[in-house]
Amino acid sequence: MVTEVKTKEGAMTTTNELKPLLKCLKLGHLLKALPERLALARREQLDYAAFLQIILADEVTRRDNRNLEMHF
């Protein structure tokens, strides 16, 4: 099911199915940054590959930071 979510940048389309899919892939933390990253993608007219690279880089950075915190 597709729903409309209002943000300060305007209407943003999200799917209710996205949350469980991301969680199943252990990418649930991406949900926190997703609205900001979607707005950036629209504003900068990023293609799908560039958008995917950004959100995956966010997740790699988050995991690296978490690993550093756990080891120190």
C-alpha positions in Angstrom: 0.0 0.0 0.0 1.3 3.5 -0.9 0.8 6.3 1.5 1.7 10.0 1.3 3.8 11.5 4.1 4.1 15.3 4.4 7.5 16.7 5.1 8.9 20.3 5.1 10.1 19.6 1.6 6.6 18.6 0.4 4.8 15.3 -0.2 6.8 12.1 -0.1 5.6 8.7 -1.2 6.6 5.8 1.0 5.3 2.2 1.1 4.1 0.4 4.2 6.1 -2.7 2.9 9.4 -0.9 3.1 9.8 -1.1 6.8 9.5 -4.9 7.2 11.7 -5.4 4.1 14.5 -3.2 5.5 14.2 -4.9 8.9 14.4 -8.4 7.3 17.6 -7.3 5.6 18.9 -5.9 8.9 18.7 -2.4 7.4 16.1 -1.0 9.7 18.3 1.9 10.8 18.1 3.3 7.3 14.5 4.3 8.0 15.7 7.1 10.3 17.6 8.8 7.5 15.3 7.8 4.6 13.1 10.9 4.5 16.1 13.2 4.5 17.9 11.1 1.8 14.7 10.9 -0.3 14.4 14.7 -0.2 18.1 15.1 -1.2 17.6 12.7 -4.1 14.6 14.7 -5.3 16.3 18.1 -4.8 19.5 17.0 -6.5 17.6 14.8 -9.1 19.8 11.8 -8.3 19.4 8.6 -10.3 18.5 5.4 -8.5 22.1 4.2 -8.4 23.4 7.4 -6.8 20.5 7.3 -4.2 21.3 3.7 -3.4 25.0 4.4 -3.0 24.2 7.2 -0.5 21.9 5.3 1.7 24.2 2.2 1.7 27.2 4.4 2.5 25.2 5.8 5.4 24.7 2.3 6.7 28.3 1.3 6.3 29.4 4.4 8.2 26.8 3.7 11.0 28.1 0.1 11.3 31.7 1.2 11.3 31.1 3.7 14.0 29.2 1.2 16.1 32.1 -1.3 15.7 34.6 1.3 16.8 32.5 2.2 19.9 32.3 -1.5 20.8 36.0 -2.0 20.6 37.0 1.1 22.7 
